[in-house]
């Protein structure tokens, strides 16, 4: 039987899915298609409920950020699991059945709740292979990520590794690999770059509008009014806003592009000088991998605070929460032929780890890691939906 890795993910924040897809692609690249199997037990167990839950989550973090911040802090200091697992019995059964059917050699998760599922299955007598975490948050890491022991944690940066080390996790269990992003960033690092500002190239600004982004239309209008810059705006699935901004962009002298949902974000990040966006996990980590400094125009309390803090500590961008602040910060970055931008770019050289997915895949696929699953795991279980096999392109703009 070929090597099998189950990668557990969830749709509550794009960072979890983006990391899982990139890691699955790297595993399949290493040992052939079908090596990795992506599992979202929440979507498989209750598809309709999962859709509503995801919408509620997005609405909560965007419309009531203080409430979300309080809930996030409560999760960090409280112990809702395993007592709360009674609410997730269908998801637990899905995880159990898929492990029994697939008999994987390794388990990996990009969402913290799965460790509690696995601990409960072990308590019931299920013999399980080694389980690893891929931590998708930076610095402001919720304690859910480390309360349940596992074989190892893969961390996105040294700052985040230090958080788990201070929490008492043994150093030999912590691996600072970087955040797994699509291999496009490492494969095309020599192929794409923005124009040289030092020799008079025009600044290129990418603006990614996420759901719930404040001042989105006004910020886009202000960017399009800057005639000396080349502007690309990705509006996601907001067709109304796309039409309005495209009409504004039509009369510009310098190029301006208004995109809807697109899979071209990796290339755009590599060919633009700066990206303006909220501090979401996937966007922040892809910007780092592309060595594209980031202007953060919104920070959701909780996990996104750590994403911005990472940028601040390493001086690879800035916070600008109003349209005027965005324009002023960009002007400062591009002044004197991009002196500030050059500083940000050099700092990103030290932080970027675009080969992280392959590094993690190599670790997970080492012979020493791949312990065959015991035949005792073969038990009859109820049929479950078949999860998607293999990776899909990262959604470029949510």
C-alpha positions as CSV (number, residue, x, y, z in Angstrom):
1,X,0.0,0.0,0.0
2,X,1.3,3.4,-0.9
3,X,2.1,6.0,1.8
4,X,-1.0,7.7,3.1
5,X,-1.2,10.9,5.0
6,X,-4.5,12.3,6.3
7,X,-4.5,16.1,6.5
8,X,-7.4,17.4,8.6
9,X,-8.6,21.0,8.0
10,X,-11.6,23.2,8.5
11,X,-13.1,26.2,6.7
12,X,-13.1,28.6,9.7
13,X,-10.5,30.9,8.3
14,X,-8.8,30.4,5.0
15,X,-5.4,29.9,6.5
16,X,-6.3,26.4,7.6
17,X,-7.4,25.3,4.2
18,X,-4.6,27.1,2.3
19,X,-1.9,25.4,4.5
20,X,-3.6,22.0,4.1
21,X,-3.9,22.3,0.3
22,X,-0.2,23.3,-0.1
23,X,1.0,20.5,2.2
24,X,-1.2,17.9,0.3
25,X,0.3,19.1,-3.0
26,X,3.8,18.8,-1.6
27,X,3.1,15.3,-0.4
28,X,1.6,14.2,-3.7
29,X,4.6,15.8,-5.5
30,X,7.0,13.7,-3.4
31,X,5.2,10.3,-3.6
32,X,2.7,10.6,-6.3
33,X,-1.0,11.5,-6.6
34,X,-3.1,10.1,-3.8
35,X,-0.4,10.2,-1.1
36,X,-2.3,12.9,0.8
37,X,-6.0,13.0,1.6
38,X,-7.7,16.2,2.7
39,X,-10.4,15.8,5.3
40,X,-12.8,18.5,6.5
41,X,-14.8,16.5,9.0
42,X,-17.1,19.5,9.7
43,X,-18.1,19.8,6.1
44,X,-18.5,16.0,5.7
45,X,-20.5,15.4,8.8
46,X,-23.0,18.3,8.4
47,X,-22.6,20.1,5.0
48,X,-25.5,22.5,5.4
49,X,-24.8,23.3,9.1
50,X,-21.1,23.8,8.2
51,X,-22.1,26.4,5.6
52,X,-24.2,28.3,8.1
53,X,-21.5,28.0,10.8
54,X,-18.8,29.4,8.5
55,X,-21.1,32.3,7.6
56,X,-21.8,32.9,11.3
57,X,-18.0,32.9,12.0
58,X,-17.3,35.4,9.2
59,X,-20.1,37.6,10.4
60,X,-18.9,37.4,14.0
61,X,-15.3,38.4,13.3
62,X,-16.3,41.2,10.9
63,X,-19.3,42.7,12.5
64,X,-18.7,42.1,16.2
65,X,-14.9,41.9,16.6
66,X,-15.0,42.7,20.3
67,X,-17.3,39.8,20.9
68,X,-15.0,37.5,18.9
69,X,-12.0,38.8,20.8
70,X,-13.7,38.0,24.1
71,X,-14.6,34.5,22.9
72,X,-11.1,33.9,21.6
73,X,-9.6,34.9,24.9
74,X,-12.0,32.6,26.7
75,X,-11.0,29.7,24.6
76,X,-7.4,30.5,25.3
77,X,-7.7,30.4,29.1
78,X,-10.5,27.9,29.5
79,X,-10.9,24.2,28.8
80,X,-14.1,23.7,26.8
81,X,-12.8,20.4,25.4
82,X,-13.1,17.4,25.8
83,X,-16.4,18.2,27.6
84,X,-17.8,20.0,24.5
85,X,-17.1,16.9,22.2
86,X,-20.7,15.7,22.8
87,X,-21.7,18.5,20.5
88,X,-19.4,17.2,17.8
89,X,-20.3,13.4,17.8
90,X,-21.0,13.3,14.1
91,X,-17.6,14.9,13.3
92,X,-15.9,12.5,15.7
93,X,-17.6,9.5,13.9
94,X,-16.4,10.8,10.5
95,X,-12.8,11.1,11.7
96,X,-13.0,7.6,13.2
97,X,-14.5,6.0,10.1
98,X,-12.0,7.7,7.7
99,X,-9.0,6.6,9.7
100,X,-10.4,3.1,9.9
101,X,-11.0,3.0,6.1
102,X,-7.8,4.7,5.0
103,X,-5.4,3.2,7.6
104,X,-3.0,6.2,7.2
105,X,0.7,6.1,8.2
106,X,0.6,9.7,9.5
107,X,-2.0,12.2,10.7
108,X,-1.6,15.9,10.3
109,X,-3.9,18.8,11.1
110,X,-4.1,22.5,10.4
111,X,-7.0,23.1,12.8
112,X,-6.6,22.5,16.5
113,X,-9.9,20.8,17.4
114,X,-8.8,17.5,15.7
115,X,-6.3,16.7,18.4
116,X,-9.2,16.4,20.8
117,X,-11.0,14.1,18.4
118,X,-7.9,11.9,18.2
119,X,-7.4,11.9,22.0
120,X,-11.0,10.7,22.5
121,X,-10.6,8.0,19.9
122,X,-7.4,6.8,21.7
123,X,-9.3,6.8,25.0
124,X,-11.8,4.5,23.4
125,X,-9.1,2.1,22.3
126,X,-8.4,3.2,18.7
127,X,-4.8,2.6,17.8
128,X,-3.6,5.7,15.9
129,X,-0.6,6.7,13.9
130,X,1.6,9.7,14.8
131,X,-0.2,13.0,14.7
132,X,1.4,16.3,13.8
133,X,0.2,19.9,14.0
134,X,0.8,22.6,11.3
135,X,0.2,25.8,13.3
136,X,-1.4,28.4,11.0
137,X,-1.4,31.3,13.5
138,X,1.6,33.5,14.4
139,X,2.4,34.8,17.9
140,X,-1.1,35.2,19.2
141,X,-1.5,31.4,19.2
142,X,-4.5,30.0,21.1
143,X,-3.6,27.4,23.7
144,X,-6.0,25.0,21.9
145,X,-3.0,24.3,19.6
146,X,-0.8,22.7,22.4
147,X,-3.1,21.4,25.2
148,X,-3.2,17.9,23.7
149,X,0.2,16.3,23.2
150,X,1.2,15.3,19.7
151,X,4.3,14.0,17.8
152,X,5.4,17.4,16.7
153,X,4.4,21.0,15.8
154,X,5.4,22.8,12.6
155,X,5.6,26.5,13.2
156,X,5.5,29.4,10.7
157,X,8.3,31.5,12.2
158,X,10.8,31.6,15.2
159,X,8.5,34.1,17.0
160,X,5.7,31.5,17.1
161,X,8.0,28.7,18.1
162,X,9.1,30.8,21.1
163,X,5.4,31.0,22.2
164,X,5.1,27.2,22.4
165,X,8.5,26.9,24.0
166,X,7.4,29.2,26.7
167,X,4.2,27.1,27.1
168,X,6.4,24.2,28.1
169,X,6.6,22.2,24.8
170,X,9.9,20.3,24.5
171,X,12.2,21.9,21.9
172,X,12.7,18.6,20.0
173,X,8.9,18.6,19.2
174,X,9.0,22.1,17.7
175,X,10.0,22.5,14.0
176,X,10.3,26.1,12.6
177,X,9.6,25.3,9.0
178,X,7.6,28.3,7.8
179,X,3.9,28.3,6.7
180,X,3.1,25.9,3.9
181,X,2.3,27.9,0.8
182,X,1.8,26.8,-2.8
183,X,5.1,25.7,-4.6
184,X,4.5,28.5,-7.1
185,X,6.4,30.9,-4.8
186,X,9.6,28.8,-4.7
187,X,9.3,27.5,-8.3
188,X,9.0,31.0,-9.8
189,X,11.1,33.1,-7.4
190,X,13.5,33.9,-10.2
191,X,10.8,34.5,-12.8
192,X,8.7,37.3,-11.3
193,X,9.6,40.6,-9.6
194,X,8.2,44.1,-9.4
195,X,9.9,46.9,-11.4
196,X,13.1,48.4,-9.8
197,X,12.0,51.6,-8.0
198,X,15.7,52.7,-7.7
199,X,15.9,53.1,-11.5
200,X,12.5,54.8,-11.9
201,X,10.1,52.0,-12.2
202,X,6.5,52.8,-11.4
203,X,5.2,51.5,-8.0
204,X,2.7,48.6,-8.3
205,X,0.1,48.3,-5.6
206,X,-2.1,45.2,-5.1
207,X,-5.3,45.7,-3.0
208,X,-7.1,42.6,-1.9
209,X,-10.6,43.2,-0.6
210,X,-11.8,40.6,1.8
211,X,-15.4,40.1,3.0
212,X,-16.1,42.6,5.8
213,X,-13.2,44.9,4.9
214,X,-13.9,48.4,6.2
215,X,-13.7,51.4,3.9
216,X,-13.1,49.0,0.9
217,X,-14.7,51.2,-1.8
218,X,-13.2,54.5,-0.5
219,X,-9.7,52.9,-0.3
220,X,-10.0,51.6,-3.8
221,X,-11.1,55.0,-5.1
222,X,-8.2,56.7,-3.4
223,X,-5.8,54.2,-4.9
224,X,-7.2,54.7,-8.4
225,X,-6.8,58.4,-8.0
226,X,-3.0,58.0,-7.6
227,X,-2.0,58.5,-11.2
228,X,1.7,57.6,-10.7
229,X,1.1,54.1,-9.5
230,X,0.0,50.9,-11.2
231,X,-3.0,49.5,-9.4
232,X,-4.5,46.0,-9.2
233,X,-7.6,45.4,-7.1
234,X,-9.1,42.0,-6.4
235,X,-12.7,42.3,-5.1
236,X,-13.5,38.6,-4.7
237,X,-17.1,37.8,-5.6
238,X,-18.5,41.3,-5.3
239,X,-19.6,41.9,-8.9
240,X,-21.3,45.2,-8.1
241,X,-18.1,46.7,-6.7
242,X,-16.1,45.2,-9.5
243,X,-18.2,47.0,-12.1
244,X,-18.0,50.4,-10.2
245,X,-14.2,50.2,-9.8
246,X,-13.7,49.1,-13.4
247,X,-15.5,52.2,-14.6
248,X,-13.3,54.4,-12.5
249,X,-10.1,52.6,-13.7
250,X,-11.0,53.0,-17.4
251,X,-9.8,56.5,-17.7
252,X,-6.4,56.1,-16.0
253,X,-3.1,56.7,-17.8
254,X,-1.2,54.1,-15.9
255,X,-2.5,50.5,-15.9
256,X,-5.2,49.6,-13.5
257,X,-6.9,46.2,-13.3
258,X,-10.0,45.2,-11.3
259,X,-10.4,41.5,-10.8
260,X,-13.1,39.3,-9.4
261,X,-12.4,35.9,-7.9
262,X,-9.0,34.9,-9.2
263,X,-6.4,32.2,-8.7
264,X,-3.6,34.6,-9.7
265,X,-2.8,36.0,-6.3
266,X,0.6,34.3,-5.9
267,X,1.8,35.8,-9.2
268,X,0.3,39.2,-8.4
269,X,2.1,39.2,-5.0
270,X,5.4,38.5,-6.7
271,X,5.0,41.2,-9.3
272,X,3.7,44.0,-7.0
273,X,5.7,46.2,-4.6
274,X,3.1,46.2,-1.9
275,X,-0.1,44.5,-1.0
276,X,-2.9,46.2,1.0
277,X,-5.2,43.8,2.8
278,X,-6.5,42.7,6.2
279,X,-4.1,40.6,8.3
280,X,-5.6,37.2,7.4
281,X,-3.5,34.2,7.9
282,X,-3.3,33.0,4.3
283,X,-2.8,36.5,2.8
284,X,-0.1,37.5,5.4
285,X,1.9,34.3,4.9
286,X,1.6,34.3,1.1
287,X,2.8,38.0,1.1
288,X,5.8,36.9,3.2
289,X,6.6,34.0,0.9
290,X,6.4,36.4,-2.1
291,X,8.6,39.0,-0.3
292,X,5.8,41.5,-0.9
293,X,5.6,44.0,2.0
294,X,2.1,44.4,3.4
295,X,0.0,47.4,4.4
296,X,-2.5,46.0,6.9
297,X,-5.8,48.0,6.8
298,X,-7.7,45.8,9.2
299,X,-6.8,43.5,12.1
300,X,-9.5,41.1,13.5
301,X,-8.8,40.7,17.2
302,X,-7.4,37.3,18.2
303,X,-5.3,35.4,15.7
304,X,-4.9,38.3,13.3
305,X,-3.3,40.4,15.9
306,X,-0.3,38.0,15.9
307,X,-0.1,38.2,12.1
308,X,0.3,42.0,12.2
309,X,2.6,41.7,15.2
310,X,4.9,39.5,13.1
311,X,5.0,42.1,10.4
312,X,5.7,44.9,12.9
313,X,8.5,43.1,14.7
314,X,10.4,42.4,11.5
315,X,9.6,45.8,9.9
316,X,8.1,44.3,6.8
317,X,5.1,46.6,6.4
318,X,2.8,48.9,8.3
319,X,-0.6,49.4,9.8
320,X,-3.0,51.9,8.1
321,X,-6.6,51.5,9.1
322,X,-8.2,54.4,7.1
323,X,-8.0,55.2,3.4
324,X,-6.0,58.3,4.1
325,X,-3.5,56.4,6.2
326,X,-3.1,53.8,3.4
327,X,-2.3,56.4,0.9
328,X,0.1,58.3,3.2
329,X,1.9,55.0,4.1
330,X,2.3,54.1,0.5
331,X,3.7,57.5,-0.3
332,X,6.2,57.2,2.5
333,X,7.2,53.7,1.2
334,X,7.8,54.9,-2.3
335,X,9.4,58.2,-1.5
336,X,13.1,58.6,-2.4
337,X,12.9,55.9,-5.0
338,X,11.5,53.4,-2.6
339,X,14.0,53.8,0.3
340,X,11.5,52.5,2.9
341,X,10.2,49.8,0.6
342,X,13.8,48.6,0.0
343,X,14.2,48.2,3.8
344,X,11.0,46.2,4.1
345,X,12.0,44.0,1.1
346,X,15.4,43.2,2.6
347,X,13.8,42.2,5.9
348,X,11.5,39.8,4.1
349,X,14.5,38.0,2.7
350,X,15.2,36.8,6.2
351,X,11.6,35.9,7.0
352,X,10.4,34.2,3.8
353,X,10.3,30.4,3.7
354,X,8.5,29.6,0.4
355,X,9.6,25.9,0.5
356,X,7.9,25.2,3.8
357,X,5.3,22.8,2.4
358,X,8.1,20.6,0.9
359,X,10.1,20.7,4.1
360,X,7.1,19.5,6.1
361,X,6.3,16.9,3.6
362,X,9.8,15.5,3.7
363,X,9.7,15.3,7.5
364,X,6.3,13.5,7.4
365,X,7.4,11.1,4.7
366,X,10.6,10.0,6.3
367,X,10.8,6.2,6.9
368,X,11.3,6.9,10.6
369,X,8.1,8.8,10.8
370,X,6.0,6.4,8.8
371,X,5.0,3.8,11.3
372,X,2.5,1.3,9.8
373,X,-1.0,1.5,11.2
374,X,-1.9,-1.5,13.4
375,X,-4.4,-3.9,12.0
376,X,-6.3,-3.3,15.2
377,X,-7.6,-0.1,13.6
378,X,-9.6,-2.1,11.1
379,X,-13.1,-1.9,12.5
380,X,-16.5,-1.8,10.9
381,X,-17.9,1.7,10.8
382,X,-20.8,3.5,9.2
383,X,-20.3,4.8,5.6
384,X,-19.1,8.4,5.5
385,X,-18.8,10.8,2.6
386,X,-15.7,10.5,0.6
387,X,-13.5,13.6,1.1
388,X,-11.8,15.4,-1.7
389,X,-8.6,13.7,-2.8
390,X,-5.6,15.9,-3.6
391,X,-5.1,19.6,-3.5
392,X,-7.0,22.4,-5.2
393,X,-5.7,25.8,-6.2
394,X,-5.7,28.3,-3.4
395,X,-8.7,30.7,-3.7
396,X,-7.1,33.9,-4.6
397,X,-9.6,36.3,-3.0
398,X,-12.2,35.3,-0.6
